Amino acid sequence: MKKISVTALGELLVDFTQDGTLSKQGNPMFEANPGGAPCNVLAMLQKLGRSTAFIGKVGNDFLGKALIDCVREAGINTDNILTDGTTPTTLAFVHTAPDGDRSFSFYRNPGADMTLRPDDINFDLIENSEIFHFGTLSMTDSSVEASTKAAVEAAKSFGAIISFDPNLRLRLWKNAETAKEKIKYGLSRCDILKISDDEIAFITGFDDIDKGVDIIRKEYDIPLICATMGKKGSKAYYKDLSVYRETFLDVNTVETTGAGDTFMACVLDAVLENGIEGFDKSRLYDMLTFANAASSIITTRRGALKVMPEKAEILSFLSERI
């Protein structure tokens, strides 16, 4: 039996989020929220009762040490979070629009997460994992790209289910074609894909979700694809099934950071519960319902990793709306 439900590799960083207030001098105030998409996913999985482990690197600075402490407090295995003595912890400043949508300014040239080397990886964690999860931000530099691919290929050889979220951040890429190339690698290796409507358009050239996913499915043999469409809801594609679920809009939304990661975690939880071959239309609909609800809750909070909703909270949320 595998001892770890999900192991993820990638970026662990600090999201500086504007908290809506000004200092006495009239300057905007920012809150330092721990973040990074792969670790956000693990934090939500911990709330759902799953065991998780993270592989990554932070700077040997006070922010990096605080991140490791935070990840450990979340219950995530930190045995393979390393520190780099010469490169600082990666930072991201989150700019939030009035509707809660956001954009990012990264301070990562380089950042410590980019310095992960293949020989830094504890492959025992991957061998003992049911699912291995990754994204593209761990492929923006040659060293961490080699590490990511080594981990993915090892996970494949160990029989793990491979989960992939492109989590496209174009500003971190030298050019769009390189970003597409790395996303296509992820598509070629994964069993579970979580992809946004913008990313579908970027990869396929189609704004129509069904057309875009059809193109992806014809080229890549991905058993389960989940497409997120923000306020328009989400869709799941599995074998000959296509299931849609509307979103749960919340008037208390403050920002959408972590919504996709929360959704991703709920999808992985459903796969752990049902098996990759165990879905029917009803189970897909229930998966999307739960994932959409959890994502809605996280949009009412600043940050993600430290404020993921409890399972009971999500169920209570649904009981009031269904």
ABEGO torsion letter per residue (X at the ends): XBABABBBBEBBBBBBBBAGBBBAAGBBBBBBBBBEAAAAAAAAAAAAGBBBBBBBBBBBBAAAAAAAAAAAAAGBBAAABBBBAABBBBBBBBBBBAAGBBBBBBBBOBBAAAABBAAABBAAAAAABABBBBBAAAAABAAAAAAAAAAAAAAAAAGBBBBBBAGBBAAABABAAAAAAAAAAAAAABABBBBBAAAAAAAAGBABAAAAAAAAAAABBBABBBBBAEAAEBBBBBEABBBBBBBBBBAABABABGAAAAAAAAAAAAAAAAEAAABBAAAAAAAAAAAAAAAAAAAABBEAAAABBBAAAAAAAAAAAX
